[in-house]
Each structure stands twice: as C-alpha cells, then as structure tokens.
Amino acid sequence: MASSDLEQLCSHINEKIGNIKRMLSLRNCGQEPTLKTTLDKIGDEIIVVNELLNKLELEIQYQEQTNHSLKELCASLEEDYKDVEHLKENIPPHLPQVTVTQNFVNVPDVDPGEPVQVEEPAPTKKHPKEQRSIKEMSFITSDEFNGIPAYMKSRLTYCQINDVIKEINKAIVSKYKILYQPKKSMSSVARNLYHRFIDEETKDTKGHYFIVEADIKEFTTLKADKRFHVILNILRHCRRLSEVRGGGLTRYVIT
C-alpha cells in the first residue's frame, strides 16, 4: 500500500473517531438537566423555523402563480390595446360624429314656506311650412359586406362602397331640395334642373326617390365608370336600390 493511501485511510479513520466523540459528547450533554432544557428550547425553535419555512415556500409558490397570471393578463391587454389603436386609426369616414352636450340649470334656493311659481313655457313659433324629409340610402353593414360574393366585390373595400353611398345620398338630397323648393325662389339653373327632374319621372317612380347618372355628374365628384357600376350592382344585391328603365334612361330608385 502506498504511503499516500495509508495517510488518507488514517485521516478517514480519525474523522470517524472525531464524529463518534462529538456524538458521545452531545449524548452526555443531553443527560444534564440544565443543558437538556436548552436543547428542548432549541428543538422547539427549530420546529417553529421549519413551519415558517413551509409557509414561506407556499407563499413563494402563490407569488409565482400570481406573477404568471399577471404576465398573461399584460399580454392580453397589449393585444387589446393594439386592436383599439387599429380601430382608432381605421374609423370609417362615413360614420357620424357623436357630440355630447350637457346643459346645467342654476336652481335658486327656494323657501319651503313660500309658494313655488311655475313658469309656463313660451309658445313655440310655428313655421309657415314644415321642411319635408328626404329619404337617403342606408350604409352597408359589416355583416352585409362579408355576405357579398367575392366575384362581385372583387378588391373593393367596405369603406369604398360606403363612400359611394355617401355621394349618392348627396345627389339625392341636392335633387329633392330643388324639387321641394318654391318655384318663385328658384334660379334659372335650378329651374332648368327642376324641369329635367319632372321629365324623368314615370308612373313606376311615383312616390319613390330616384336619381340618374346626370344627377351623379351634377352634384358629386363621382365618375360613372366601370367601378361605379360594379358598386351599383353590389347595392342592388344588398337591396339598397333597384333600376327602372325607360326612354333610354336608367333610374336608380332608393329602396
């Protein structure tokens, strides 16, 4: 056996002997009354520390789970924020702008012993002639747009179709404002348009609102090109208008 191996063996044996001596010393300490009381207290404190460590471990697990849930919630909120920003940047231009106004009325202090005087509302002024309402074409909804066959709408977008509806409504309102205008107040241009509108009416359009391509050119910036007629076909599909032909003229009736 080499000397180095013998030294390692002796060191190992001496270590074991030292451990045995310490164990015997501790065993003897446990027999002494004063040291036994101290050891019991140390044992109780070890139990308390062990319980605290168990609670700490449970709290760490709970915090880890909470942290994981918060990360998932944060990721979800970021996705929602991106969606909201996308919607904010892509609001269809045809949607009406909503403004909210609040009216505040100052109410004076009233003595409960005094009778309350109620002011009667001032009589409303009657207009000599009520303004007639003009029927306009309603915009296409997103569900209706999704239901349009792909071959029909091609690359047209939801906003592009509703932009054309907006221009058609402009032509309708402009036309019927002239028709409902008193003849005495008409200019020569309006009078000529008035007579054209009357000549274009038929028994099939009686009681309905309609326009022709000449109205589109007169009151809007739209061009009656191929794209325009594709959108008219879509509007017929969505039951926003119908066609009445006759006399070499196509009338687009609002339904």
Disulfide bonds with the S-S distance in Angstrom:
none
